[in-house]
């Protein structure tokens, strides 16, 4: 087993700070659920077992902290830092002589685990501690983790990974590898081999994917969150082994997931289990944020642009779609074609409240876990290339500060602006304390056909390899790089010749007027049903032109009323498109729009429309009109 096989290196938490709309997004999150959940949800309140209480002591506290802590340090918000520090200090103080730490007993509403002993919830808090060490340099963390993993080594063969821990063992491997990079302790590699042997063999699952249709009963390997986490497992093992089969398994797995369960927002379905391609099947918010984290790790390991493409599509569409624009409520399951969010039975394994917007719809795991999405995206927007250079993973606005050059002799600050993905031009300004030669690798998205890049006004030819164009030169203070990625509107043909509409990384949807009805009132975070106030049964003309209009980027761009980009398209009402099981039914393959007037439809970014149609019946000849200017 080799010690390291990675293309990129993640920057420490705090090296990248959000700017423009992305900073606003984190501020909205801090002012909403993430910043105030402890005061309004008992599961992570003062009684939580991870801060010394007698309440929930399994995954919910660690999940919450996994988003709260990076959010606090990215915003440099002292109130949130103090909140997060309370959890950190309790965990550190709880370590016993044998290296174990945490609550003495497991208290949880989950009934699908052995409550006498479990490894899963520790894996989450371990990831939190690595982020905390990166942000603060706290010298207690490395000895703490060293002691804990010595404890694990002495117990894990007698008490092996089971259940959730077995499916998610790669999460522990991430921290073991992090600590190995810090210490070089060879015993950690031995422990990694044991953990790997006890973890679900996701390489086999994804290499020869067996789940070709909607799953009807429970299996650890088809649970949507396990799958979203599991897709990075071959990559995590590749870091240890360099096994080419693990590399192939990741790509084969993603291809299979999107073929058999893929949806327009870039995720695969899972209204608890993998659920096919129908646009009214749901996908769980936990899966969204975990899939994002998986793409971030796969980018680090393989250095391939494809994973950044997926990360952006999920982050800019599926993530904001499942959370209210003010971050005071969220869904458990979202639908691509979502015409009503109400208490109703659906063809899901989840209960009748799963698509409400609320504090804890259906089940509280997403209430605890949703917070990591935006902060971890920020902390992975750029990475080091292992040779003194930098690589762009996504062009969301940010400021990056790190050492560069072959000997890391220069301190560089890159300011990335342009309000991407709502605009197609990215400006990167460099500040250097001394000139240095290094590479800047620019991710060129797969959807971009004719990118151009200029350095100080001079255009450079781009040679793209594995989704990246590398610019290697001597960079000086004040250099400016401008990347333009023209965004064409395209329609993507989906099941039964329905189509979704994309422009760049954004998916576009027909917004339905939203009538928010209060279902349960609380002091701050209420539950809501949303009913439609405008027609939804529209198909798109196959030969429709798409007219793009731009508006100012609002404080909350993921709000249909303030969308910074809109598309005008042509469509008609489709009479026979019916509701099925309290959902929008299957988009008709041969829609009947006879005698219906052709109307202008205004499409907005998917993430801002909480009621929407995102997958349309095609009226006309869909195979003749795949792409439009």
C-alpha positions in Angstrom: 0.0 0.0 0.0 1.5 3.3 -1.1 1.2 6.4 1.0 -0.3 9.0 -1.3 -1.7 9.3 -4.8 -3.4 12.6 -5.3 -3.4 15.2 -8.0 -4.3 18.2 -5.8 -4.0 19.4 -2.2 -6.9 21.0 -0.4 -6.2 24.4 1.1 -6.7 24.8 4.9 -10.0 26.1 6.1 -9.8 29.9 6.0 -7.4 30.2 3.1 -10.4 30.8 0.8 -12.9 33.5 1.8 -16.3 34.0 0.0 -17.0 37.2 -1.8 -20.0 38.9 -3.6 -23.1 36.7 -3.8 -21.4 33.7 -2.1 -20.6 35.7 1.0 -24.2 36.9 1.1 -25.3 33.3 0.8 -23.3 32.4 3.9 -24.6 35.4 5.7 -28.2 34.4 5.0 -27.4 31.0 6.3 -25.8 32.4 9.5 -28.8 34.6 10.0 -31.2 31.7 9.5 -31.1 28.0 10.6 -27.4 27.5 11.0 -26.9 30.5 13.3 -29.9 29.9 15.5 -30.7 26.2 15.4 -29.4 25.5 18.9 -31.9 27.9 20.5 -34.9 26.4 18.6 -34.3 22.7 18.1 -33.7 20.6 21.1 -31.8 17.9 19.3 -28.7 20.2 19.0 -29.6 22.4 22.0 -28.1 22.6 25.5 -29.2 19.0 26.2 -27.2 17.4 23.3 -24.9 14.7 24.5 -21.9 16.2 22.6 -21.9 19.2 24.9 -22.6 17.2 28.1 -26.4 16.9 28.1 -28.5 13.8 28.3 -30.3 14.2 25.0 -29.4 13.2 21.4 -25.8 11.9 21.4 -25.4 10.2 18.1 -25.0 12.0 14.7 -27.0 15.2 15.0 -24.7 17.3 17.1 -21.6 16.3 15.0 -23.6 16.9 11.7 -24.6 20.4 12.9 -21.0 21.2 13.9 -19.7 20.0 10.6 -21.4 23.0 9.0 -21.5 25.5 11.8 -17.7 25.5 12.4 -16.6 26.2 8.8 -19.3 28.8 8.4 -18.2 30.6 11.6 -14.6 30.8 10.5 -15.3 31.7 6.8 -17.4 34.6 8.0 -15.1 35.4 10.9 -18.3 35.7 12.9 -17.3 35.8 16.6 -20.7 34.8 17.8 -20.7 31.6 15.7 -17.1 30.9 16.6 -18.0 31.0 20.3 -20.9 28.6 19.6 -18.7 26.1 17.7 -15.9 26.4 20.3 -18.2 25.1 23.1 -18.6 21.8 21.1 -14.9 21.5 20.4 -13.9 22.1 24.0 -16.4 19.6 25.3 -15.1 16.9 22.9 -11.4 17.6 23.7 -12.1 17.5 27.5 -14.0 14.3 27.2 -11.0 12.2 26.0 -10.2 9.4 28.4 -6.9 7.7 29.2 -7.4 5.0 26.6 -8.0 7.6 23.9 -11.7 7.2 23.6 -13.9 10.4 23.8 -17.4 11.6 23.4 -20.7 10.7 25.2 -20.8 7.7 27.4 -24.1 6.3 25.8 -25.9 6.6 22.5 -29.2 8.4 22.7 -31.0 8.8 19.3 -34.4 8.4 17.7 -32.8 6.1 15.1 -33.6 2.5 15.7 -31.4 1.0 13.0 -28.1 0.8 14.9 -26.5 -0.9 17.9 -26.8 1.6 20.7 -24.2 -0.1 22.8 -21.4 0.7 20.4 -21.1 2.5 17.0 -18.2 4.1 15.1 -20.2 6.3 12.7 -20.9 9.4 14.7 -17.2 9.7 15.6 -16.3 9.8 12.0 -18.2 13.1 11.6 -16.6 14.8 14.6 -13.2 13.7 13.4 -13.7 15.6 10.2 -14.8 18.7 12.2 -11.6 18.5 14.3 -9.4 18.5 11.2 -11.2 21.6 9.9 -10.8 23.3 13.3 -7.1 22.5 13.4 -6.6 24.0 10.0 -8.5 27.2 10.9 -6.8 27.8 14.3 -3.6 25.8 14.4 -4.7 24.4 17.8 -1.8 22.2 18.9 -4.1 19.9 20.9 -5.7 18.3 17.8 -2.9 16.2 16.4 -2.1 14.5 19.8 -5.9 14.1 20.5 -6.4 12.3 17.1 -3.3 10.2 17.5 -4.5 9.0 20.9 -8.0 8.3 19.5 -6.7 6.3 16.6 -4.5 4.2 18.9 -7.7 3.4 20.8 -9.5 2.5 17.5 -6.6 0.2 16.5 -7.0 -1.7 19.7 -10.8 -2.1 19.4 -11.9 -2.2 15.8 -11.1 -5.8 15.0 -13.0 -6.9 18.1 -15.8 -4.4 17.4 -15.8 -4.0 13.6 -17.7 -1.4 11.5 -21.4 -2.3 11.2 -24.4 -0.7 9.7 -24.0 3.0 9.0 -20.3 2.8 9.9 -19.7 -0.1 7.5 -21.3 1.8 4.6 -19.4 5.0 5.5 -16.0 3.8 6.7 -14.3 6.0 4.0 -15.2 9.0 6.2 -12.9 7.7 8.9 -10.2 7.0 6.2 -10.2 10.7 5.3 -9.2 11.7 8.8 -6.7 8.9 9.1 -5.0 10.1 5.9 -5.2 13.7 7.1 -3.4 12.7 10.2 -0.8 10.6 8.4 0.1 13.7 6.2 0.7 15.6 9.4 2.7 12.9 11.3 4.0 10.3 8.9 3.0 7.7 11.5 3.2 4.3 9.6 0.8 2.7 12.1 -2.0 4.9 10.7 -1.5 3.2 7.3 -2.0 -0.2 9.0 -5.2 1.1 10.6 -6.3 2.4 7.2 -6.0 -1.1 5.8 -8.2 -2.5 8.5 -10.8 0.2 8.1 -10.8 -0.3 4.4 -11.3 -4.1 4.8 -14.3 -3.5 7.0 -15.9 -0.8 4.8 -18.5 -1.7 2.1 -16.8 -2.5 -1.1 -18.0 0.5 -3.1 -15.5 -0.1 -5.8 -17.3 -3.3 -6.7 -20.7 -1.7 -6.4 -19.9 1.2 -8.8 -17.6 -0.7 -11.2 -20.4 -3.1 -12.1 -23.5 -1.2 -10.9 -26.4 -3.6 -10.3 -29.3 -1.2 -9.4 -30.9 -0.4 -12.8 -34.4 0.6 -11.6 -36.3 2.1 -8.8 -35.5 0.3 -5.5 -38.5 -1.0 -3.6 -36.9 -2.1 -0.3 -34.1 -1.3 2.1 -30.5 -2.0 1.3 -27.4 -0.2 2.7 -26.0 0.0 -0.8 -29.0 1.8 -2.3 -29.7 4.3 0.5 -29.3 7.6 -1.3 -27.1 9.2 1.3 -24.8 6.2 1.6 -24.5 6.2 -2.2 -23.7 10.0 -2.3 -21.0 9.4 0.3 -19.9 6.1 -1.2 -19.1 7.4 -4.6 -15.9 9.0 -3.2 -14.8 5.7 -1.5 -12.9 4.4 -4.5 -11.1 7.7 -4.7 -10.2 7.6 -1.0 -8.8 4.1 -1.6 -7.0 5.2 -4.7 -5.1 7.7 -2.5 -3.8 4.8 -0.6 -3.3 2.3 -3.4 -3.2 3.9 -6.8 -5.5 1.1 -8.0 -6.7 2.0 -11.5 -9.9 -0.1 -11.0 -10.9 2.2 -8.2 -10.4 5.2 -10.6 -12.5 3.5 -13.2 -15.2 2.6 -10.7 -15.9 6.3 -9.9 -16.6 7.2 -13.5 -18.6 4.0 -14.2 -20.6 4.6 -11.0 -21.4 8.2 -11.9 -22.4 7.2 -15.4 -24.7 4.4 -14.1 -26.3 6.6 -11.4 -27.2 9.3 -14.0 -28.4 6.7 -16.5 -30.7 4.9 -14.2 -31.5 7.4 -11.5 -30.2 10.8 -12.8 -32.3 14.0 -12.6 -32.0 17.4 -14.2 -30.4 19.1 -11.2 -27.3 17.0 -11.4 -28.3 14.6 -8.6 -29.6 11.1 -8.7 -33.0 10.4 -7.1 -33.5 9.0 -3.7 -36.6 9.5 -1.6 -34.8 7.3 0.7 -33.5 4.8 -1.8 -32.5 5.1 -5.4 -35.7 5.8 -7.2 -35.3 6.0 -10.9 -35.4 9.0 -13.3 -39.0 10.2 -12.9 -39.0 14.0 -12.3 -41.5 13.7 -9.5 -39.3 11.3 -7.5 -37.5 13.1 -4.7 -34.0 13.4 -3.6 -32.9 13.9 0.0 -31.1 17.1 1.1 -28.5 15.1 3.1 -27.6 13.4 -0.2 -27.1 16.7 -1.9 -24.6 18.1 0.6 -22.8 14.7 0.9 -22.5 14.4 -2.9 -21.0 17.9 -3.0 -18.4 16.8 -0.5 -17.7 13.7 -2.4 -17.1 15.7 -5.6 -14.7 18.0 -3.7 -12.7 15.0 -2.5 -12.7 13.3 -5.9 -11.4 16.6 -7.4 -8.6 16.6 -4.8 -7.6 13.0 -5.5 -7.9 12.8 -9.3 -7.6 16.5 -10.4 -10.3 16.0 -13.1 -12.6 18.8 -14.3 -15.6 16.4 -14.5 -16.0 16.4 -10.8 -16.0 20.2 -10.6 -18.7 20.2 -13.3 -20.9 18.0 -11.2 -20.1 19.9 -8.0 -21.3 23.2 -9.6 -24.4 21.8 -11.1 -25.5 20.3 -7.7 -24.4 23.3 -5.6 -26.0 25.9 -7.9 -29.3 24.0 -8.4 -30.2 21.2 -6.0 -28.8 22.8 -2.9 -30.6 26.2 -3.0 -33.8 24.5 -4.3 -34.3 22.6 -1.0 -33.9 25.6 1.3 -36.1 28.6 1.6 -34.6 31.9 0.4 -34.2 33.2 3.9 -32.8 30.0 5.3 -35.6 29.5 7.9 -37.0 26.3 6.5 -36.0 23.4 4.3 -37.3 20.2 2.6 -36.3 16.7 3.2 -37.0 15.7 -0.4 -37.2 18.0 -3.4 -38.7 17.2 -6.8 -37.6 18.4 -10.3 -41.2 18.9 -11.2 -42.6 20.2 -7.9 -46.1 21.6 -8.3 -47.2 21.5 -4.6 -45.5 21.0 -1.3 -48.1 19.6 1.1 -49.0 16.8 3.5 -49.9 14.1 1.1 -49.0 10.5 0.3 -46.5 10.0 -2.5 -44.9 7.0 -4.1 -41.9 7.3 -1.8 -40.6 5.4 1.1 -40.6 8.6 3.1 -43.7 9.9 4.9 -46.3 12.4 3.8 -44.5 15.4 5.1 -41.2 14.8 3.2 -41.6 17.7 0.7 -42.8 20.3 3.2 -40.6 23.3 4.0 -40.1 23.3 7.7 -37.8 22.9 10.7 -37.8 19.1 10.7 -39.9 17.7 7.8 -40.1 13.9 7.8 -36.9 13.4 9.8 -34.2 15.5 11.5 -31.0 14.2 9.8 -31.2 16.9 7.2 -32.0 19.6 9.8 -28.6 18.8 11.3 -26.6 18.0 8.1 -27.7 20.6 5.6 -25.3 23.3 7.0 -22.1 21.9 5.5 -23.1 22.5 1.8 -22.1 26.2 1.2 -19.2 26.4 3.6 -17.4 23.3 2.3 -17.9 24.5 -1.3 -16.1 27.7 -0.3 -13.2 25.9 1.3 -12.7 23.8 -1.9 -13.1 26.4 -4.6 -9.4 26.3 -5.3 -6.7 23.7 -4.5 -2.9 23.4 -4.7 -1.5 21.4 -7.6 1.4 19.8 -5.5 4.0 21.7 -7.5 3.6 25.2 -6.1 0.7 26.1 -8.3 -3.0 26.6 -8.0 -6.1 24.9 -9.6 -9.5 26.4 -9.9 -12.3 23.9 -8.9 -15.1 26.5 -9.3 -15.3 30.2 -10.2 -17.7 31.3 -7.5 -16.5 34.6 -6.2 -13.8 34.4 -3.5 -10.4 35.5 -2.3 -7.6 32.9 -2.0 -4.5 33.5 0.1 -1.7 31.0 0.1 2.0 30.4 -0.6 3.0 29.7 -4.2 6.1 28.8 -6.3 8.3 25.8 -6.3 9.6 26.5 -2.9 6.4 28.3 -1.8 8.5 31.4 -1.6 5.8 33.9 -2.5 2.6 34.8 -0.7 -0.2 35.2 -3.3 -3.7 36.5 -3.0 -6.1 35.8 -5.8 -9.4 37.8 -5.9 -12.0 36.0 -8.0 -14.9 38.2 -9.1 -17.5 38.4 -11.8 -20.6 36.9 -10.0 -20.2 33.5 -11.8 -22.4 31.4 -12.5 -24.9 34.3 -13.1 -22.3 35.8 -15.5 -20.0 34.2 -18.0 -16.8 36.2 -17.3 -14.5 35.6 -14.4 -11.8 38.2 -13.4 -8.9 37.0 -11.3 -6.6 39.7 -9.8 -3.3 38.6 -8.3 -1.4 40.2 -5.5 2.1 38.8 -4.8 4.7 39.9 -2.3 7.3 38.9 -4.9 7.2 37.6 -8.4 7.1 33.8 -8.8 6.9 31.2 -11.4 4.0 28.8 -11.0 1.0 27.3 -12.8 -2.6 28.4 -12.5 -4.8 25.5 -13.8 -8.2 26.7 -15.0 -11.1 24.3 -15.0 -12.8 24.5 -18.4 -16.3 23.2 -17.9 -17.5 20.4 -20.2 -20.5 22.6 -21.3 -18.1 25.4 -22.5 -17.3 25.2 -26.2 -15.2 28.3 -26.8 -13.5 29.5 -23.7 -11.0 32.4 -24.0 -8.4 33.6 -21.5 -6.5 36.8 -21.3 -3.6 37.7 -19.1 -3.1 41.5 -18.7 -5.2 41.9 -21.9 -3.2 39.4 -24.0 -5.1 36.3 -25.2 -3.5 32.9 -24.6 -4.2 29.7 -26.4 -5.7 27.0 -24.2 -4.6 23.3 -24.2 -7.2 21.4 -22.2 -6.3 18.1 -20.4 -8.6 16.3 -18.1 -10.8 19.4 -18.0 -8.1 21.8 -17.1 -6.0 24.4 -19.0 -2.7 25.1 -17.3 -1.1 28.6 -17.5 2.5 28.4 -16.3 4.5 31.6 -16.3 6.1 34.1 -14.0 3.4 35.9 -12.2 3.8 39.4 -10.8 1.9 41.6 -8.4 -1.0 43.2 -10.1 -1.4 40.6 -12.9 -4.9 40.2 -14.1 -6.5 37.1 -15.7 -9.8 37.2 -17.4 -11.6 34.0 -18.3 -14.7 34.1 -20.5 -16.9 31.0 -20.8 -19.7 31.7 -23.2 -22.9 30.1 -22.0 -25.2 28.7 -24.6 -28.7 27.6 -23.8 -29.2 23.9 -24.5 -32.0 21.4 -24.0 -31.2 18.0 -22.6 -33.4 15.2 -23.8 -34.5 13.1 -20.9 -36.9 10.2 -20.3 -39.8 9.9 -22.8 -38.4 12.8 -24.9 -39.0 15.3 -22.1 -36.3 18.0 -21.8 -34.6 20.1 -19.3 -33.0 23.5 -20.0 -29.4 24.4 -19.1 -27.2 27.5 -19.6 -23.7 27.0 -18.2 -24.0 25.2 -14.8 -27.5 26.5 -14.1 -30.6 24.5 -14.8 -33.7 26.6 -15.7 -37.3 26.0 -14.6 -40.7 27.4 -15.1 -41.6 29.1 -11.8 -45.1 28.5 -10.4 -46.6 31.3 -8.3 -46.1 30.2 -4.7 -48.9 30.4 -2.0 -47.1 29.7 1.3 -49.6 28.4 3.9 -48.6 28.2 7.5 -48.8 24.7 8.8 -47.2 24.9 12.2 -46.1 28.1 13.9 -43.1 28.2 16.2 -41.1 31.0 17.8 -38.8 31.3 14.7 -38.7 28.3 12.3 -42.2 27.4 11.1 -43.5 24.6 8.9 -45.1 25.5 5.5 -47.2 24.0 2.8 -46.9 25.7 -0.6 -49.7 25.6 -3.1 -49.6 26.7 -6.8 -51.1 30.0 -7.9 -50.4 29.7 -11.6 -50.7 27.1 -14.4 -48.0 24.4 -14.6 -49.0 22.1 -17.5 -46.7 23.7 -20.1 -44.6 22.0 -22.7 -41.7 23.6 -24.6 -41.7 24.0 -28.3 -38.9 21.9 -29.8 -37.9 24.7 -32.1 -38.1 27.5 -29.4 -35.5 30.2 -29.4 -34.2 31.2 -26.0 -33.8 34.9 -25.2 -31.5 35.7 -22.3 -32.0 38.7 -20.0 -29.8 39.8 -17.2 -30.6 41.7 -14.1 -28.5 42.9 -11.1 -27.4 40.1 -8.8 -29.5 40.4 -5.7 -28.5 39.8 -2.1 -30.4 36.4 -2.5 -30.0 35.4 -6.2 -31.8 32.1 -5.6 -35.2 33.7 -5.4 -37.4 33.5 -8.4 -38.6 37.1 -7.9 -35.1 38.4 -8.0 -33.4 36.1 -10.5 -30.2 37.6 -12.0 -30.8 35.6 -15.2 -34.0 34.8 -17.0 -34.7 32.9 -20.2 -37.7 33.6 -22.4 -39.0 30.5 -24.3 -42.1 29.4 -26.3 -44.5 26.9 -24.9 -48.1 25.7 -24.9 -50.5 24.2 -22.4 -50.7 20.4 -22.5 -54.2 19.4 -21.6 -53.6 15.7 -20.8 -50.7 16.2 -18.5 -52.3 15.0 -15.3 -51.5 14.7 -11.6 -50.5 11.3 -10.4 -50.3 10.4 -6.7 -50.3 14.0 -5.6 -47.5 14.9 -8.0 -47.0 16.1 -11.5 -47.5 13.0 -13.6 -45.2 11.6 -16.2 -44.5 14.3 -18.9 -46.5 13.0 -22.0 -44.2 11.7 -24.7 -46.6 12.9 -27.4 -48.2 16.0 -25.8 -51.5 17.2 -27.2 -51.3 21.0 -27.5 -53.8 21.3 -30.4 -55.6 24.7 -30.5 -53.6 26.0 -27.6 -51.9 29.4 -28.1 -48.2 29.6 -28.2 -47.1 31.7 -25.2 -44.0 33.3 -23.8 -42.6 31.3 -20.8 -40.1 33.0 -18.5 -37.7 30.5 -17.0 -35.5 31.2 -14.0 -32.6 29.4 -12.3 -34.0 26.2 -10.8 -32.7 26.8 -7.3 -34.8 29.9 -6.9 -38.2 28.4 -7.8 -39.7 26.3 -4.9 -42.6 25.4 -7.1 -41.5 24.7 -10.6 -41.4 22.6 -13.7 -37.9 21.6 -14.6 -38.5 18.8 -17.0 -40.9 19.6 -19.9 -42.8 17.6 -22.5 -41.5 18.5 -25.9 -43.9 19.8 -28.5 -42.8 19.3 -32.0 -39.8 17.3 -33.0 -37.4 17.0 -30.1 -34.7 15.0 -31.8 -34.2 17.9 -34.3 -33.7 20.6 -31.7 -31.1 19.6 -29.0 -29.3 22.9 -28.9 -30.3 26.5 -29.3 -28.3 29.7 -29.1 
